[in-house]
Amino acid sequence: MTIDDLLDGWTQCCFYMKNKRRLCNIGRSPGSMYCGNHRLTSDDIPARVLNDAKAVGSTEITRIPCPIDPSHTIFSHNVNAHIKVCNTGARNALMEKQPYFCKDCNTGYNVKCASPSPVNVDDLVRKVRNCYHTKVQPEMQEPTSQGTVSVPEADIMEAVGGTSTAFAKIRHARQNVCIVREMTAEGLISTDPHPSERRPTAYVELGAGKGMLGLAVKTAAGVSGSRLVMVERMGVHRKADKTLREKNDNSFVRVRMDIRDCLLSRLPGVSTLDAPGEKEGRVVLIAKHLCGLATDITLRSLSCFPVADDGSLPEDVQGVALATCCHHACSWEDYVAVDWLKDQGFTSDDFEEAYEHYTRSHISTHLLYKHL
């Protein structure tokens, strides 16, 4: 297929993105064949832009990442003006005033070796295998029997996957069912047939995305006595919020912020759990596909709750159900178990070496499947 074939009948931006092997899907700027981001690749730069650049003494028209939010680009000569009106900047300013915001409160400050040294890969592999067989494998448990999907679980499948027959949606719906099944087996989702006897529970979904895991948990837990708090730093479409509203379930809230800056105990829906005259509430943290260091940041965020006398989970936290992914995105600075790794004989150099090998393996696998 040629570029001309792609452009035939195309009404959006005509810029071809080589890395994605497709045309840009953003709408065209008025009077141009390109969107605002890609007009500089053509000769139709608007007169207004040229005049603005001349007004500030700029002779070069270039676009740069926004200093506040690099996910979008701006004209280099317009930085100061853009900072004053950037939507992300206004949203961040509002967020910083919230009681549950504390800059970098969940950040790790582990220090790497001052002078990195070469790592013998064979020795590292032996250490990893020994650690796995002596420390990790004995603690692993078999998951709850999968079997067939029960009637309540069928409701979850319908709520999350709808009537879709697409493999991806069905796969994610089944994954959510498996997580809910494990949570129920561990007592994190109440099966008491009398809703009035249940303890108020706040399910906090971190890195929530669309909130489909939260929707699955909420469907299993029911409306009475449970509330859902979804924390996500990105704006997403087709959220579970709409489905919850259609069910007349208003016991949920979505907070758009970075987990790194989040004080869990002060989140709306969590801070009001132990209101006077109410039953003693509990908090359950949930997440699915919580990438790399986001898992470490989430575990560190538990420190905002009072710690139990025996050093176990904080008293207000009933349990944690995290389905992790993207281990190649971990970092030594934020890793929560650095002391444990050191006790097993690992150094920051070992960590970085393992990280590099995992990253290369992940990229190779991704490229392999991409070209199959």
N, C-alpha and C positions, 0 to 999 in steps of 0.2 A: 504494500500500500504506500502511495506517495503522499507528499504534503498536499498536493492538489486534490487528491481524493478526500483527505481529512477536511479540507476547507470547503468542499462542495456542500452547500446548504448550511454551513456553520454560521451562527449569528453571534457568537461570543468573541472574546479576544483571540486574535489570530497568531499569537506568539506560541511557538512550539517549544515545549520544555523537554530537553533531551533526557534529563535524569528520570523523568516520569513517562517518557515516550508517549506524550499526548499533548493536545493543545490546551492552553490556559482556559479555564471555564468561567472566568470573571467577565462581567458585562463590559462592553466597550464604552470608552469615553465618548461623549457627543462629538460627532464629526471625525471620528478616528476609527481605525480598524483594530486598535489595541486598547487594553485597559490602562488605568492610571499608572500601574506598576511597570508596564512594558512599552509605554509610548516612547521612551528614550531610545528604544531600539529602532525606531523609525525616524522619518524626517518631519513628522507632524507635531513637534513640540508646541503647545498652545502659546499664543502671544502673551497671555497673562503670566505664565510661568517665566517667560523670558524677561518681561518687564519687572517682575518681583526680584529676579536674580540681579538685574542691573541696578535696582534700587538699593540693594545691600552691597553692591560692588563686586558681585560674583561673576566670573566669566565662564565658569564651568557648570553645566547642568548634570548633576548626578543624584542618584537616590541612595540613601543609606538606611540601615536599620534604625528604628526609633530607639532612642536611648532609654526610654521607659519600658517599652514593650517591643522587643526585637522581632516579634511575629509579623509586624508590618513595617513597610518602608516609607520614608518621607524624603522630600528634596533637601539636600544638604544645606542650601542657603536659607531654608525655612525652619531650622531646628528650634530656635528660640520661640518663634510664634506657635509652632506645633505643641511644644511642651505645655503651653498655657491652656490648650484646648483638647489635649489627648484624653480620650475616654478612659483609657486604662489608668492614667494619672489621677483623674477625678475619682475613679472607683477605689484606687489604692488609698487616697486621702480619706475617703469615707470609712474604709475598712479600718484604718489605723486608729479611729476614734472608738471602735467597738470594744467592749469590756473583755472579749475573748481573744483580742489581738495582742500578741507580744512578740516583737521582732526577734526572729532566730531563737526562740525559747526552746525549740526541740533540736537544735543543731548540735552535732557532736564536735568535739575539739581534740580528737586524738591526734597525736603528733607522730609523724613518720620519722624514720631513722635520719639523722642529720647527714650522714654520708652513705648513700645507697651502695650496696656491694653486690657483685654478681651472685646469682642463685644457681646451684646445681639442680637442673630439672629432675634428674633421676632421684636425687635425695628428696626433693620436694614431693614427688609422686609417692615415694615410700612413706613419707610422713602422713600424707593425706590418706592413703589406704589404711595405715595403722590406726589413725585417729578415727576413721569411719568405722572400722570393725570393732574397736574397743570402746568407743564413746557414743557413736551415733546409732549404729545398727541395733544395739541392745535396747535403746529407748524407743525405737520405732514400733508403731502399732498398726495392725491391719485395719483398713477402713471398715465401717459398718457395712454389712452385707448389702449389695446393690439390689439384686432381685428385680422384680417388676415395679413399675411406678404405681403407688397406692392412689386411692381416690383423692385425698387431700393434695398429694403431690401432682396429680393430674390438673388440679386447679392452679397450681403454681406454673405448670407448663403452659396452661392457657393464658395466664396473666402475663407471663414474660414473653412467650413466643407467639401468642395469639393464634391465628389460623395459618400462619406462615408455614410453608413446607421447605423453605430454604435451609440448606444444611447448616450454615453458620448460626442462624437463629435457634434452630433445634438443638445444636450442640451447646450453645450458651445456656439455653433453658435447662438442659439436662445437667450441666455443670452446677447451676444454681440449685437444682433439686438435690444433688449429692451433698452440697454444702449445708443445705437446710436439714438434710437427714442426719448428718454428723452433729450439727448443733442440737437437734432434738435429742439425740442419743446422749449428749453430754449435759442435758438439762438447761441449755441456753435458750430454748424456746419452750414455753410452758404448754403442756398437753392437758392441763386441768380443765375438765368440761364446764366448770363454773367460773366464768370470767371475773366475777366479783371477788373470787378468792386469789386471783393472780396478783403477784407483786408488780407495781408499775415498772416498766422496763423501757429504757431508751436505747434503741439500736443506732449506733453511730457508724455510718458507712464512710470510710475515709478513701479518698481517691475514687469517689462515687461514679464519676462519668455520668451515664444516663440514669444510674440509680436502679438498675435492674436486679441486682442482688438484694438491695433494700426492699424492692417491691416483692421479691420472692419471700423474704423473711417476714415482711408485713402481712402477706397473704396467709402464711402459715400461722403467725401469731394472732391474727385477728385485730380488729379495731380497738376493742376494749382493753385498756391497761397498757397498750404499747404505743410508742411514738418512734418516729424515724427522723434522724438528723443526717443529712447528706452533705459532706464536705468535699468540694471539688474546686480546683483553681482555674479550670478552663470553662469557657462557655460551650455548652453542647446542645444539640438538637434532638428532638424525639425523646424527650426525657420521660421517666416513669411518673413524673409529677401529674401529667395529664390523666393517666390511668387511675391514679389514686383519687384525684378529684372526681372523676366519673363514678367512682365507688362511694362518693360522699365521705371519703376519709380525709379529714383535714388535720390529722394528728401527725404532720410531718413538716419539716422545714429544710430548705436548701441554703447552704452558706457557701459563697464563692470566695475561697481563700486558699493559701498554701498551708499544707499541714505543718510545715516548718515553723509557722508563726501562730499556731493554733493552741489556745489553752482549752483543753477538752472540758474541764470541769465548769467552765463559764459559758459554754455554748448554749444557745436557746434550746430548750427541751431537755437539757441535762442539769442546768443550774436550778431548775424549778422542781426537780424530782422529789426532794425532801421538804416540800412545803408543809407548813403546820397543818395538822389534822389529816394528812395523807399517810398512806402506808409507806414503809421504808422502800425506796426505789432502788433499782440496780441499773448498771450500765454494761452493755455488751458491745465490744468493738468488732466490726465486720469489714471485710474488704476482699475484693476479687481482682486478681491481676495487679496487685500493688507492686509497682516496679522497683527493683533494686533498693536503693537507699531510702525510698519512701517507706519501706517496711521498717527500717531502723529508726527513722524519724517517728513513725507511728508508735513503736514500742517505747521510745524515749518519752513520748507525749504522756504516757501513763503516770509519769512522775509528778504531775500536777494534782493527783489524788493522794489522800493520806495513805501511807504505806501500812500494810498489815503488820501485826506484831511478829509474825514468823517470817517476815521478809517475802511472802508470796505476793500474789496480785493485790493491788490496793483494795481496801474493804468495800469501796463503792463499785468496784468492777467485778461483775459476775464471771466474765470470761472474754476470750479473744478468739475470733475465727478469721484467720488471714490466709488467703490463697495467693501465694507470691508468684512472681515471674521476673524475667530480665535480671538474672543474677549478675550479668556482666555490667550492670549499671550501679553496682555497689562501690563504695569508697571507704578507704581506711579511716578517714577523718570522721565519718558519720556512723561507722559500724558499731553496733551496740555490744558485741561480744568480744571486743579486743582483748580484755583481760583473760577471757577463757582461751582465746587463741594463743596468747603468750604462754599460758600454763601448759599448753600442748606443744610448745616449742616453736611456734610460728612467729615470724617477724613481719614487719611491714613490707620488707623486700619480697618475702614469700607471697604475701597477699597480692602485691602488684604483679608478680610473675604469673600467679594463678589467674588473676584478672585478665592479663594480656592473652593468655592461652584460651580462656573461656570466650573472650571477645572475638578472637579470630575464628574460633569454632562456630560461634553464633552467626557471624557474618557469612561464613562459608556455607552454612546450612541454609541461611536465608536466601542467598544467591542461587543455591542449588534448586530450591523449591520454586524460586521466582522464574527460573528458566525451564522448568519441567513442562 
